[in-house]
Amino acid sequence: MGWGRFSLHFIKNKEQQEVDFLLADENQPFLLIEAKLSETQPSPAFLKFQAFLEIPAVQLTNLTGGYRKLSNAEQPILVAPPWQWLPSIP
């Protein structure tokens, strides 16, 4: 829709820790996204990258149960099924 210069990234460090998606606008990270089949607790790697980047994060899980909000170093983490979260993206 032309609302920015967005890019999609994958992050991995030397310790082989990774996060599925990093969204950036004009090369500035603004959201981490992790996709899990049934895990509802954020992984240590996910928490580590989020604390370092100081940006919000979303963990998508296939489990029902609605939204759950957590925090990590004052940054929000939303755990939610994709069918509930994805329609909220503009």
N, CA, C and O atoms as a CHARMM CRD file, in Angstrom:
* protein
*
  360
    1    1 MET  N      0.81600  -1.19200   0.00000 PROA 1      0.00000
    2    1 MET  CA     0.00000   0.00000   0.00000 PROA 1      0.00000
    3    1 MET  C      0.86200   1.25900   0.00000 PROA 1      0.00000
    4    1 MET  O      0.33200   2.36900  -0.03100 PROA 1      0.00000
    5    2 GLY  N      2.19300   1.09900   0.03500 PROA 2      0.00000
    6    2 GLY  CA     3.06100   2.25900  -0.04000 PROA 2      0.00000
    7    2 GLY  C      3.19800   3.03600   1.25200 PROA 2      0.00000
    8    2 GLY  O      3.46900   4.23600   1.21500 PROA 2      0.00000
    9    3 TRP  N      3.01800   2.38900   2.40200 PROA 3      0.00000
   10    3 TRP  CA     3.07000   3.08300   3.68600 PROA 3      0.00000
   11    3 TRP  C      4.45700   3.08800   4.31100 PROA 3      0.00000
   12    3 TRP  O      4.59100   3.48200   5.47000 PROA 3      0.00000
   13    4 GLY  N      5.45300   2.68600   3.62300 PROA 4      0.00000
   14    4 GLY  CA     6.80700   2.67700   4.17700 PROA 4      0.00000
   15    4 GLY  C      7.70100   1.78100   3.35900 PROA 4      0.00000
   16    4 GLY  O      7.25500   1.10900   2.42900 PROA 4      0.00000
   17    5 ARG  N      8.96000   1.78000   3.71400 PROA 5      0.00000
   18    5 ARG  CA     9.93800   0.92500   3.03800 PROA 5      0.00000
   19    5 ARG  C     10.26100  -0.21600   3.98300 PROA 5      0.00000
   20    5 ARG  O     11.28200  -0.20600   4.67000 PROA 5      0.00000
   21    6 PHE  N      9.37500  -1.19700   4.00600 PROA 6      0.00000
   22    6 PHE  CA     9.47900  -2.30200   4.94600 PROA 6      0.00000
   23    6 PHE  C     10.36100  -3.41400   4.40200 PROA 6      0.00000
   24    6 PHE  O     10.45800  -3.62500   3.19300 PROA 6      0.00000
   25    7 SER  N     11.00000  -4.11800   5.32600 PROA 7      0.00000
   26    7 SER  CA    11.79900  -5.28400   4.96100 PROA 7      0.00000
   27    7 SER  C     11.59900  -6.37400   6.00800 PROA 7      0.00000
   28    7 SER  O     11.27900  -6.10600   7.16600 PROA 7      0.00000
   29    8 LEU  N     11.79600  -7.59900   5.56400 PROA 8      0.00000
   30    8 LEU  CA    11.60400  -8.77200   6.41400 PROA 8      0.00000
   31    8 LEU  C     12.94700  -9.47500   6.54500 PROA 8      0.00000
   32    8 LEU  O     13.63200  -9.72300   5.55300 PROA 8      0.00000
   33    9 HSD  N     13.32000  -9.79800   7.80300 PROA 9      0.00000
   34    9 HSD  CA    14.63500 -10.39400   8.06400 PROA 9      0.00000
   35    9 HSD  C     14.49900 -11.60700   8.97500 PROA 9      0.00000
   36    9 HSD  O     13.47200 -11.81200   9.62200 PROA 9      0.00000
   37   10 PHE  N     15.55300 -12.39600   9.00700 PROA 10     0.00000
   38   10 PHE  CA    15.73200 -13.53000   9.90500 PROA 10     0.00000
   39   10 PHE  C     16.98100 -13.20400  10.70500 PROA 10     0.00000
   40   10 PHE  O     17.96100 -12.72800  10.13200 PROA 10     0.00000
   41   11 ILE  N     16.97700 -13.44500  12.01300 PROA 11     0.00000
   42   11 ILE  CA    18.18400 -13.14500  12.78700 PROA 11     0.00000
   43   11 ILE  C     18.71800 -14.40900  13.44700 PROA 11     0.00000
   44   11 ILE  O     17.96200 -15.25500  13.92600 PROA 11     0.00000
   45   12 LYS  N     20.03600 -14.50900  13.45500 PROA 12     0.00000
   46   12 LYS  CA    20.72400 -15.64300  14.06600 PROA 12     0.00000
   47   12 LYS  C     22.08700 -15.14200  14.53500 PROA 12     0.00000
   48   12 LYS  O     22.75200 -14.38700  13.82700 PROA 12     0.00000
   49   13 ASN  N     22.50300 -15.56600  15.73700 PROA 13     0.00000
   50   13 ASN  CA    23.80500 -15.13200  16.24300 PROA 13     0.00000
   51   13 ASN  C     24.81800 -16.27500  16.17400 PROA 13     0.00000
   52   13 ASN  O     24.50200 -17.37200  15.71400 PROA 13     0.00000
   53   14 LYS  N     26.02500 -16.00500  16.63100 PROA 14     0.00000
   54   14 LYS  CA    27.09600 -17.00800  16.57300 PROA 14     0.00000
   55   14 LYS  C     26.81100 -18.22400  17.44400 PROA 14     0.00000
   56   14 LYS  O     27.34700 -19.30600  17.20500 PROA 14     0.00000
   57   15 GLU  N     25.96300 -18.04300  18.45600 PROA 15     0.00000
   58   15 GLU  CA    25.59000 -19.15700  19.33800 PROA 15     0.00000
   59   15 GLU  C     24.44900 -19.99100  18.74200 PROA 15     0.00000
   60   15 GLU  O     23.91100 -20.87600  19.40600 PROA 15     0.00000
   61   16 GLN  N     24.08700 -19.70400  17.49300 PROA 16     0.00000
   62   16 GLN  CA    23.03200 -20.39800  16.76300 PROA 16     0.00000
   63   16 GLN  C     21.63500 -20.14400  17.32700 PROA 16     0.00000
   64   16 GLN  O     20.70500 -20.90500  17.05600 PROA 16     0.00000
   65   17 GLN  N     21.49000 -19.07400  18.11000 PROA 17     0.00000
   66   17 GLN  CA    20.16800 -18.66700  18.57900 PROA 17     0.00000
   67   17 GLN  C     19.52000 -17.87700  17.45300 PROA 17     0.00000
   68   17 GLN  O     20.19500 -17.13000  16.74400 PROA 17     0.00000
   69   18 GLU  N     18.21000 -18.04100  17.28600 PROA 18     0.00000
   70   18 GLU  CA    17.54900 -17.38300  16.16900 PROA 18     0.00000
   71   18 GLU  C     16.13700 -16.94000  16.51300 PROA 18     0.00000
   72   18 GLU  O     15.51600 -17.42500  17.45900 PROA 18     0.00000
   73   19 VAL  N     15.65900 -16.01400  15.72200 PROA 19     0.00000
   74   19 VAL  CA    14.26900 -15.55900  15.77500 PROA 19     0.00000
   75   19 VAL  C     13.76700 -15.60600  14.33400 PROA 19     0.00000
   76   19 VAL  O     14.48700 -15.25200  13.40000 PROA 19     0.00000
   77   20 ASP  N     12.52200 -16.04700  14.17100 PROA 20     0.00000
   78   20 ASP  CA    11.98300 -16.28500  12.83800 PROA 20     0.00000
   79   20 ASP  C     11.91700 -15.03900  11.96600 PROA 20     0.00000
   80   20 ASP  O     12.35500 -15.07300  10.81600 PROA 20     0.00000
   81   21 PHE  N     11.37900 -13.94000  12.48700 PROA 21     0.00000
   82   21 PHE  CA    11.17900 -12.75100  11.66900 PROA 21     0.00000
   83   21 PHE  C     11.52400 -11.47500  12.43000 PROA 21     0.00000
   84   21 PHE  O     11.23700 -11.34400  13.62000 PROA 21     0.00000
   85   22 LEU  N     12.13600 -10.55400  11.72500 PROA 22     0.00000
   86   22 LEU  CA    12.36900  -9.20900  12.21500 PROA 22     0.00000
   87   22 LEU  C     11.83400  -8.26800  11.14600 PROA 22     0.00000
   88   22 LEU  O     12.29700  -8.29800  10.00600 PROA 22     0.00000
   89   23 LEU  N     10.87200  -7.44100  11.50100 PROA 23     0.00000
   90   23 LEU  CA    10.33600  -6.45700  10.57500 PROA 23     0.00000
   91   23 LEU  C     11.05600  -5.13900  10.79600 PROA 23     0.00000
   92   23 LEU  O     11.28800  -4.72000  11.93000 PROA 23     0.00000
   93   24 ALA  N     11.40700  -4.49100   9.68500 PROA 24     0.00000
   94   24 ALA  CA    12.08800  -3.20600   9.75300 PROA 24     0.00000
   95   24 ALA  C     11.40300  -2.22700   8.81300 PROA 24     0.00000
   96   24 ALA  O     10.84400  -2.61400   7.78600 PROA 24     0.00000
   97   25 ASP  N     11.45500  -0.96000   9.18000 PROA 25     0.00000
   98   25 ASP  CA    10.94700   0.12500   8.34700 PROA 25     0.00000
   99   25 ASP  C     12.11600   1.07500   8.11900 PROA 25     0.00000
  100   25 ASP  O     12.64900   1.64700   9.07000 PROA 25     0.00000
  101   26 GLU  N     12.51400   1.24300   6.86500 PROA 26     0.00000
  102   26 GLU  CA    13.68200   2.05900   6.52300 PROA 26     0.00000
  103   26 GLU  C     14.91500   1.56400   7.28600 PROA 26     0.00000
  104   26 GLU  O     15.69700   2.36600   7.79700 PROA 26     0.00000
  105   27 ASN  N     15.08000   0.25300   7.36000 PROA 27     0.00000
  106   27 ASN  CA    16.19800  -0.42600   8.02700 PROA 27     0.00000
  107   27 ASN  C     16.22200  -0.24700   9.54100 PROA 27     0.00000
  108   27 ASN  O     17.23200  -0.55200  10.17600 PROA 27     0.00000
  109   28 GLN  N     15.13300   0.23900  10.13400 PROA 28     0.00000
  110   28 GLN  CA    15.02600   0.36800  11.58500 PROA 28     0.00000
  111   28 GLN  C     14.12400  -0.74300  12.11300 PROA 28     0.00000
  112   28 GLN  O     12.93300  -0.76200  11.80200 PROA 28     0.00000
  113   29 PRO  N     14.66800  -1.67900  12.91300 PROA 29     0.00000
  114   29 PRO  CA    13.83800  -2.76200  13.44800 PROA 29     0.00000
  115   29 PRO  C     12.67700  -2.19900  14.26500 PROA 29     0.00000
  116   29 PRO  O     12.84500  -1.25500  15.03700 PROA 29     0.00000
  117   30 PHE  N     11.48700  -2.79900  14.08100 PROA 30     0.00000
  118   30 PHE  CA    10.35800  -2.34200  14.89000 PROA 30     0.00000
  119   30 PHE  C      9.49800  -3.47000  15.44800 PROA 30     0.00000
  120   30 PHE  O      8.64400  -3.20900  16.29500 PROA 30     0.00000
  121   31 LEU  N      9.69000  -4.73000  15.00100 PROA 31     0.00000
  122   31 LEU  CA     8.88800  -5.82700  15.55000 PROA 31     0.00000
  123   31 LEU  C      9.57900  -7.16100  15.31700 PROA 31     0.00000
  124   31 LEU  O     10.04700  -7.44800  14.21500 PROA 31     0.00000
  125   32 LEU  N      9.63700  -7.98100  16.38100 PROA 32     0.00000
  126   32 LEU  CA    10.10800  -9.36000  16.28100 PROA 32     0.00000
  127   32 LEU  C      8.90700 -10.27900  16.25800 PROA 32     0.00000
  128   32 LEU  O      7.93300 -10.05200  16.97600 PROA 32     0.00000
  129   33 ILE  N      8.96700 -11.32500  15.43200 PROA 33     0.00000
  130   33 ILE  CA     7.87800 -12.29900  15.37000 PROA 33     0.00000
  131   33 ILE  C      8.47100 -13.69800  15.40700 PROA 33     0.00000
  132   33 ILE  O      9.38900 -14.01300  14.64900 PROA 33     0.00000
  133   34 GLU  N      7.94500 -14.52900  16.28400 PROA 34     0.00000
  134   34 GLU  CA     8.34100 -15.92400  16.40500 PROA 34     0.00000
  135   34 GLU  C      7.09500 -16.77400  16.17100 PROA 34     0.00000
  136   34 GLU  O      6.02900 -16.48100  16.71200 PROA 34     0.00000
  137   35 ALA  N      7.22900 -17.81600  15.37200 PROA 35     0.00000
  138   35 ALA  CA     6.11000 -18.71800  15.09500 PROA 35     0.00000
  139   35 ALA  C      6.39500 -20.07500  15.74200 PROA 35     0.00000
  140   35 ALA  O      7.43600 -20.68400  15.49800 PROA 35     0.00000
  141   36 LYS  N      5.46300 -20.53400  16.56400 PROA 36     0.00000
  142   36 LYS  CA     5.59100 -21.82200  17.25500 PROA 36     0.00000
  143   36 LYS  C      4.31600 -22.61300  17.04900 PROA 36     0.00000
  144   36 LYS  O      3.22700 -22.04500  16.96900 PROA 36     0.00000
  145   37 LEU  N      4.45400 -23.91300  16.96500 PROA 37     0.00000
  146   37 LEU  CA     3.27700 -24.75300  16.79200 PROA 37     0.00000
  147   37 LEU  C      2.45100 -24.80300  18.06900 PROA 37     0.00000
  148   37 LEU  O      1.23300 -24.62500  18.02700 PROA 37     0.00000
  149   38 SER  N      3.10500 -25.04600  19.21000 PROA 38     0.00000
  150   38 SER  CA     2.32800 -25.17800  20.44300 PROA 38     0.00000
  151   38 SER  C      2.97300 -24.51200  21.65600 PROA 38     0.00000
  152   38 SER  O      2.39900 -24.53800  22.74400 PROA 38     0.00000
  153   39 GLU  N      4.12400 -23.92900  21.49700 PROA 39     0.00000
  154   39 GLU  CA     4.82200 -23.30700  22.63100 PROA 39     0.00000
  155   39 GLU  C      4.24000 -21.92600  22.92900 PROA 39     0.00000
  156   39 GLU  O      4.10100 -21.09300  22.03400 PROA 39     0.00000
  157   40 THR  N      3.90600 -21.70000  24.19000 PROA 40     0.00000
  158   40 THR  CA     3.35600 -20.40100  24.57200 PROA 40     0.00000
  159   40 THR  C      4.33800 -19.56100  25.39700 PROA 40     0.00000
  160   40 THR  O      4.07100 -18.38800  25.66000 PROA 40     0.00000
  161   41 GLN  N      5.46100 -20.14300  25.80500 PROA 41     0.00000
  162   41 GLN  CA     6.47600 -19.40100  26.54500 PROA 41     0.00000
  163   41 GLN  C      7.56100 -18.94600  25.57500 PROA 41     0.00000
  164   41 GLN  O      8.10500 -19.76800  24.83700 PROA 41     0.00000
  165   42 PRO  N      7.88400 -17.66000  25.56000 PROA 42     0.00000
  166   42 PRO  CA     8.96100 -17.17900  24.69100 PROA 42     0.00000
  167   42 PRO  C     10.29300 -17.84600  25.03000 PROA 42     0.00000
  168   42 PRO  O     10.61100 -18.06000  26.20000 PROA 42     0.00000
  169   43 SER  N     11.05600 -18.16700  24.00900 PROA 43     0.00000
  170   43 SER  CA    12.35200 -18.82000  24.20200 PROA 43     0.00000
  171   43 SER  C     13.37300 -17.82200  24.74900 PROA 43     0.00000
  172   43 SER  O     13.20100 -16.61200  24.60300 PROA 43     0.00000
  173   44 PRO  N     14.43200 -18.33000  25.37800 PROA 44     0.00000
  174   44 PRO  CA    15.48400 -17.42400  25.86000 PROA 44     0.00000
  175   44 PRO  C     16.09900 -16.58300  24.72900 PROA 44     0.00000
  176   44 PRO  O     16.42400 -15.41500  24.94200 PROA 44     0.00000
  177   45 ALA  N     16.25800 -17.15400  23.55400 PROA 45     0.00000
  178   45 ALA  CA    16.80900 -16.40900  22.41700 PROA 45     0.00000
  179   45 ALA  C     15.88300 -15.26300  22.01800 PROA 45     0.00000
  180   45 ALA  O     16.34500 -14.15500  21.74400 PROA 45     0.00000
  181   46 PHE  N     14.58800 -15.52500  21.98500 PROA 46     0.00000
  182   46 PHE  CA    13.59100 -14.51400  21.63900 PROA 46     0.00000
  183   46 PHE  C     13.66200 -13.35200  22.63200 PROA 46     0.00000
  184   46 PHE  O     13.65700 -12.18600  22.23600 PROA 46     0.00000
  185   47 LEU  N     13.72800 -13.67700  23.91100 PROA 47     0.00000
  186   47 LEU  CA    13.82100 -12.65800  24.96200 PROA 47     0.00000
  187   47 LEU  C     15.13100 -11.87700  24.86000 PROA 47     0.00000
  188   47 LEU  O     15.15200 -10.66400  25.06500 PROA 47     0.00000
  189   48 LYS  N     16.21600 -12.57100  24.54600 PROA 48     0.00000
  190   48 LYS  CA    17.53000 -11.93700  24.42300 PROA 48     0.00000
  191   48 LYS  C     17.55000 -10.92600  23.27900 PROA 48     0.00000
  192   48 LYS  O     17.98700  -9.79000  23.46500 PROA 48     0.00000
  193   49 PHE  N     17.07900 -11.33000  22.09500 PROA 49     0.00000
  194   49 PHE  CA    17.05900 -10.42800  20.94900 PROA 49     0.00000
  195   49 PHE  C     16.12700  -9.24600  21.19800 PROA 49     0.00000
  196   49 PHE  O     16.43900  -8.11400  20.82800 PROA 49     0.00000
  197   50 GLN  N     14.98800  -9.51300  21.82300 PROA 50     0.00000
  198   50 GLN  CA    14.05200  -8.41800  22.09000 PROA 50     0.00000
  199   50 GLN  C     14.64300  -7.40500  23.05600 PROA 50     0.00000
  200   50 GLN  O     14.51600  -6.20000  22.84000 PROA 50     0.00000
  201   51 ALA  N     15.28300  -7.87300  24.11400 PROA 51     0.00000
  202   51 ALA  CA    15.89300  -6.95400  25.08800 PROA 51     0.00000
  203   51 ALA  C     17.00700  -6.13900  24.43700 PROA 51     0.00000
  204   51 ALA  O     17.16300  -4.95500  24.73600 PROA 51     0.00000
  205   52 PHE  N     17.77900  -6.76000  23.55500 PROA 52     0.00000
  206   52 PHE  CA    18.86600  -6.05700  22.87900 PROA 52     0.00000
  207   52 PHE  C     18.33400  -4.98700  21.92800 PROA 52     0.00000
  208   52 PHE  O     18.83800  -3.86500  21.90400 PROA 52     0.00000
  209   53 LEU  N     17.31000  -5.34100  21.14100 PROA 53     0.00000
  210   53 LEU  CA    16.76500  -4.41600  20.14800 PROA 53     0.00000
  211   53 LEU  C     15.79900  -3.38800  20.74300 PROA 53     0.00000
  212   53 LEU  O     15.55900  -2.33700  20.15000 PROA 53     0.00000
  213   54 GLU  N     15.25200  -3.69800  21.91400 PROA 54     0.00000
  214   54 GLU  CA    14.29300  -2.81800  22.59100 PROA 54     0.00000
  215   54 GLU  C     13.09800  -2.48800  21.70100 PROA 54     0.00000
  216   54 GLU  O     12.75800  -1.32500  21.48600 PROA 54     0.00000
  217   55 ILE  N     12.46900  -3.55400  21.19000 PROA 55     0.00000
  218   55 ILE  CA    11.28500  -3.40800  20.33800 PROA 55     0.00000
  219   55 ILE  C     10.21400  -4.40100  20.78500 PROA 55     0.00000
  220   55 ILE  O     10.53700  -5.39600  21.43400 PROA 55     0.00000
  221   56 PRO  N      8.95600  -4.15200  20.45400 PROA 56     0.00000
  222   56 PRO  CA     7.88700  -5.09700  20.77900 PROA 56     0.00000
  223   56 PRO  C      8.07700  -6.43000  20.04500 PROA 56     0.00000
  224   56 PRO  O      8.81600  -6.52200  19.06500 PROA 56     0.00000
  225   57 ALA  N      7.39200  -7.44900  20.54900 PROA 57     0.00000
  226   57 ALA  CA     7.50600  -8.77700  19.95400 PROA 57     0.00000
  227   57 ALA  C      6.16400  -9.49700  20.00000 PROA 57     0.00000
  228   57 ALA  O      5.31800  -9.23400  20.85400 PROA 57     0.00000
  229   58 VAL  N      6.00100 -10.41500  19.05100 PROA 58     0.00000
  230   58 VAL  CA     4.79900 -11.24500  18.97100 PROA 58     0.00000
  231   58 VAL  C      5.23300 -12.69300  18.81200 PROA 58     0.00000
  232   58 VAL  O      6.07000 -13.00800  17.96700 PROA 58     0.00000
  233   59 GLN  N      4.66200 -13.57200  19.62600 PROA 59     0.00000
  234   59 GLN  CA     4.86800 -15.00500  19.44600 PROA 59     0.00000
  235   59 GLN  C      3.54200 -15.60400  19.00700 PROA 59     0.00000
  236   59 GLN  O      2.55800 -15.59200  19.74700 PROA 59     0.00000
  237   60 LEU  N      3.53700 -16.12900  17.78700 PROA 60     0.00000
  238   60 LEU  CA     2.32800 -16.74300  17.24900 PROA 60     0.00000
  239   60 LEU  C      2.35300 -18.22900  17.57200 PROA 60     0.00000
  240   60 LEU  O      3.36000 -18.90400  17.35600 PROA 60     0.00000
  241   61 THR  N      1.24600 -18.73200  18.08700 PROA 61     0.00000
  242   61 THR  CA     1.14800 -20.14000  18.44900 PROA 61     0.00000
  243   61 THR  C     -0.17000 -20.69700  17.94300 PROA 61     0.00000
  244   61 THR  O     -1.16500 -19.97900  17.85400 PROA 61     0.00000
  245   62 ASN  N     -0.17000 -21.96000  17.61800 PROA 62     0.00000
  246   62 ASN  CA    -1.36300 -22.59100  17.06400 PROA 62     0.00000
  247   62 ASN  C     -2.39800 -22.95000  18.13700 PROA 62     0.00000
  248   62 ASN  O     -3.48600 -23.42500  17.81300 PROA 62     0.00000
  249   63 LEU  N     -2.06700 -22.72700  19.38900 PROA 63     0.00000
  250   63 LEU  CA    -2.98900 -23.04900  20.46900 PROA 63     0.00000
  251   63 LEU  C     -4.06400 -21.97700  20.60200 PROA 63     0.00000
  252   63 LEU  O     -3.78500 -20.78500  20.46700 PROA 63     0.00000
  253   64 THR  N     -5.27100 -22.40200  20.86200 PROA 64     0.00000
  254   64 THR  CA    -6.34600 -21.43800  21.09100 PROA 64     0.00000
  255   64 THR  C     -6.22700 -20.88300  22.50200 PROA 64     0.00000
  256   64 THR  O     -5.41600 -21.35900  23.29600 PROA 64     0.00000
  257   65 GLY  N     -7.01500 -19.90300  22.80500 PROA 65     0.00000
  258   65 GLY  CA    -6.97300 -19.34200  24.14600 PROA 65     0.00000
  259   65 GLY  C     -6.84200 -17.83600  24.13800 PROA 65     0.00000
  260   65 GLY  O     -6.80800 -17.20300  25.19300 PROA 65     0.00000
  261   66 GLY  N     -6.77000 -17.26600  22.96000 PROA 66     0.00000
  262   66 GLY  CA    -6.74400 -15.81100  22.88700 PROA 66     0.00000
  263   66 GLY  C     -5.41100 -15.18800  23.20000 PROA 66     0.00000
  264   66 GLY  O     -4.38400 -15.86300  23.27600 PROA 66     0.00000
  265   67 TYR  N     -5.44700 -13.90200  23.37800 PROA 67     0.00000
  266   67 TYR  CA    -4.24900 -13.10200  23.59700 PROA 67     0.00000
  267   67 TYR  C     -3.72600 -13.26200  25.01900 PROA 67     0.00000
  268   67 TYR  O     -4.49000 -13.46700  25.96200 PROA 67     0.00000
  269   68 ARG  N     -2.42200 -13.16500  25.14700 PROA 68     0.00000
  270   68 ARG  CA    -1.77100 -13.11300  26.44800 PROA 68     0.00000
  271   68 ARG  C     -0.63500 -12.11300  26.33200 PROA 68     0.00000
  272   68 ARG  O      0.19100 -12.21500  25.42500 PROA 68     0.00000
  273   69 LYS  N     -0.58700 -11.16500  27.22500 PROA 69     0.00000
  274   69 LYS  CA     0.45300 -10.13800  27.18000 PROA 69     0.00000
  275   69 LYS  C      1.49200 -10.39300  28.26200 PROA 69     0.00000
  276   69 LYS  O      1.16000 -10.67700  29.41300 PROA 69     0.00000
  277   70 LEU  N      2.74800 -10.28600  27.86900 PROA 70     0.00000
  278   70 LEU  CA     3.87800 -10.43200  28.76900 PROA 70     0.00000
  279   70 LEU  C      4.76300  -9.20700  28.59900 PROA 70     0.00000
  280   70 LEU  O      4.50000  -8.35700  27.74900 PROA 70     0.00000
  281   71 SER  N      5.80800  -9.11800  29.40500 PROA 71     0.00000
  282   71 SER  CA     6.77900  -8.04500  29.19300 PROA 71     0.00000
  283   71 SER  C      8.17800  -8.59700  29.42000 PROA 71     0.00000
  284   71 SER  O      8.38100  -9.56900  30.14600 PROA 71     0.00000
  285   72 ASN  N      9.13200  -7.94200  28.77200 PROA 72     0.00000
  286   72 ASN  CA    10.53100  -8.31600  28.86000 PROA 72     0.00000
  287   72 ASN  C     11.33100  -7.01300  28.84000 PROA 72     0.00000
  288   72 ASN  O     11.39200  -6.33500  27.81500 PROA 72     0.00000
  289   73 ALA  N     11.92300  -6.67600  29.93900 PROA 73     0.00000
  290   73 ALA  CA    12.70000  -5.43000  30.03500 PROA 73     0.00000
  291   73 ALA  C     11.87400  -4.24300  29.54600 PROA 73     0.00000
  292   73 ALA  O     12.34500  -3.42300  28.75700 PROA 73     0.00000
  293   74 GLU  N     10.67100  -4.17000  30.01500 PROA 74     0.00000
  294   74 GLU  CA     9.73100  -3.08200  29.69700 PROA 74     0.00000
  295   74 GLU  C      9.24400  -3.06600  28.25200 PROA 74     0.00000
  296   74 GLU  O      8.59200  -2.10800  27.83800 PROA 74     0.00000
  297   75 GLN  N      9.54200  -4.09000  27.48900 PROA 75     0.00000
  298   75 GLN  CA     9.03600  -4.20200  26.12000 PROA 75     0.00000
  299   75 GLN  C      7.92200  -5.24800  26.09200 PROA 75     0.00000
  300   75 GLN  O      8.04700  -6.29600  26.72600 PROA 75     0.00000
  301   76 PRO  N      6.84300  -4.97900  25.37100 PROA 76     0.00000
  302   76 PRO  CA     5.72000  -5.91600  25.35600 PROA 76     0.00000
  303   76 PRO  C      5.96100  -7.12700  24.46200 PROA 76     0.00000
  304   76 PRO  O      6.60800  -7.04700  23.41800 PROA 76     0.00000
  305   77 ILE  N      5.41500  -8.24600  24.91300 PROA 77     0.00000
  306   77 ILE  CA     5.37400  -9.47500  24.11800 PROA 77     0.00000
  307   77 ILE  C      3.91900  -9.90900  24.08000 PROA 77     0.00000
  308   77 ILE  O      3.26600 -10.00700  25.11900 PROA 77     0.00000
  309   78 LEU  N      3.42300 -10.16300  22.91200 PROA 78     0.00000
  310   78 LEU  CA     2.06000 -10.64800  22.73800 PROA 78     0.00000
  311   78 LEU  C      2.13600 -12.09000  22.27200 PROA 78     0.00000
  312   78 LEU  O      2.78800 -12.38100  21.26900 PROA 78     0.00000
  313   79 VAL  N      1.47900 -13.00000  22.98500 PROA 79     0.00000
  314   79 VAL  CA     1.36600 -14.39400  22.57600 PROA 79     0.00000
  315   79 VAL  C     -0.06200 -14.57600  22.09600 PROA 79     0.00000
  316   79 VAL  O     -1.00800 -14.32100  22.84200 PROA 79     0.00000
  317   80 ALA  N     -0.22500 -15.01700  20.85100 PROA 80     0.00000
  318   80 ALA  CA    -1.56900 -15.09700  20.28100 PROA 80     0.00000
  319   80 ALA  C     -1.60400 -16.07200  19.11100 PROA 80     0.00000
  320   80 ALA  O     -0.58100 -16.30800  18.46800 PROA 80     0.00000
  321   81 PRO  N     -2.77600 -16.63900  18.83100 PROA 81     0.00000
  322   81 PRO  CA    -2.92900 -17.44400  17.62100 PROA 81     0.00000
  323   81 PRO  C     -2.86400 -16.53400  16.39000 PROA 81     0.00000
  324   81 PRO  O     -3.34900 -15.40300  16.44000 PROA 81     0.00000
  325   82 PRO  N     -2.28200 -17.00000  15.30400 PROA 82     0.00000
  326   82 PRO  CA    -2.14800 -16.15300  14.11600 PROA 82     0.00000
  327   82 PRO  C     -3.48700 -15.68400  13.56100 PROA 82     0.00000
  328   82 PRO  O     -3.58000 -14.56800  13.04800 PROA 82     0.00000
  329   83 TRP  N     -4.51800 -16.50600  13.65200 PROA 83     0.00000
  330   83 TRP  CA    -5.81500 -16.10300  13.10200 PROA 83     0.00000
  331   83 TRP  C     -6.45000 -14.95700  13.89000 PROA 83     0.00000
  332   83 TRP  O     -7.37400 -14.31200  13.39400 PROA 83     0.00000
  333   84 GLN  N     -5.97900 -14.69700  15.08400 PROA 84     0.00000
  334   84 GLN  CA    -6.46300 -13.54500  15.84500 PROA 84     0.00000
  335   84 GLN  C     -5.57800 -12.32700  15.63400 PROA 84     0.00000
  336   84 GLN  O     -6.08300 -11.20500  15.58300 PROA 84     0.00000
  337   85 TRP  N     -4.26500 -12.52100  15.50900 PROA 85     0.00000
  338   85 TRP  CA    -3.35000 -11.39200  15.40100 PROA 85     0.00000
  339   85 TRP  C     -3.21400 -10.84900  13.97100 PROA 85     0.00000
  340   85 TRP  O     -3.22600  -9.63400  13.77200 PROA 85     0.00000
  341   86 LEU  N     -3.08800 -11.72500  12.99000 PROA 86     0.00000
  342   86 LEU  CA    -2.83200 -11.28200  11.62100 PROA 86     0.00000
  343   86 LEU  C     -3.89400 -10.33700  11.06500 PROA 86     0.00000
  344   86 LEU  O     -3.52500  -9.39100  10.36800 PROA 86     0.00000
  345   87 PRO  N     -5.18000 -10.52800  11.32700 PROA 87     0.00000
  346   87 PRO  CA    -6.17400  -9.56100  10.80400 PROA 87     0.00000
  347   87 PRO  C     -6.02100  -8.15200  11.38000 PROA 87     0.00000
  348   87 PRO  O     -6.56900  -7.20400  10.81800 PROA 87     0.00000
  349   88 SER  N     -5.29500  -7.99300  12.47700 PROA 88     0.00000
  350   88 SER  CA    -5.14500  -6.66300  13.07200 PROA 88     0.00000
  351   88 SER  C     -4.05500  -5.83700  12.40000 PROA 88     0.00000
  352   88 SER  O     -3.91300  -4.65100  12.69700 PROA 88     0.00000
  353   89 ILE  N     -3.28200  -6.44200  11.50000 PROA 89     0.00000
  354   89 ILE  CA    -2.22900  -5.71200  10.78700 PROA 89     0.00000
  355   89 ILE  C     -2.85500  -4.81400   9.74500 PROA 89     0.00000
  356   89 ILE  O     -3.66300  -5.27500   8.93900 PROA 89     0.00000
  357   90 PRO  N     -2.49400  -3.52400   9.74300 PROA 90     0.00000
  358   90 PRO  CA    -3.10000  -2.61200   8.73100 PROA 90     0.00000
  359   90 PRO  C     -2.64900  -2.94100   7.32100 PROA 90     0.00000
  360   90 PRO  O     -3.06200  -2.27700   6.37000 PROA 90     0.00000
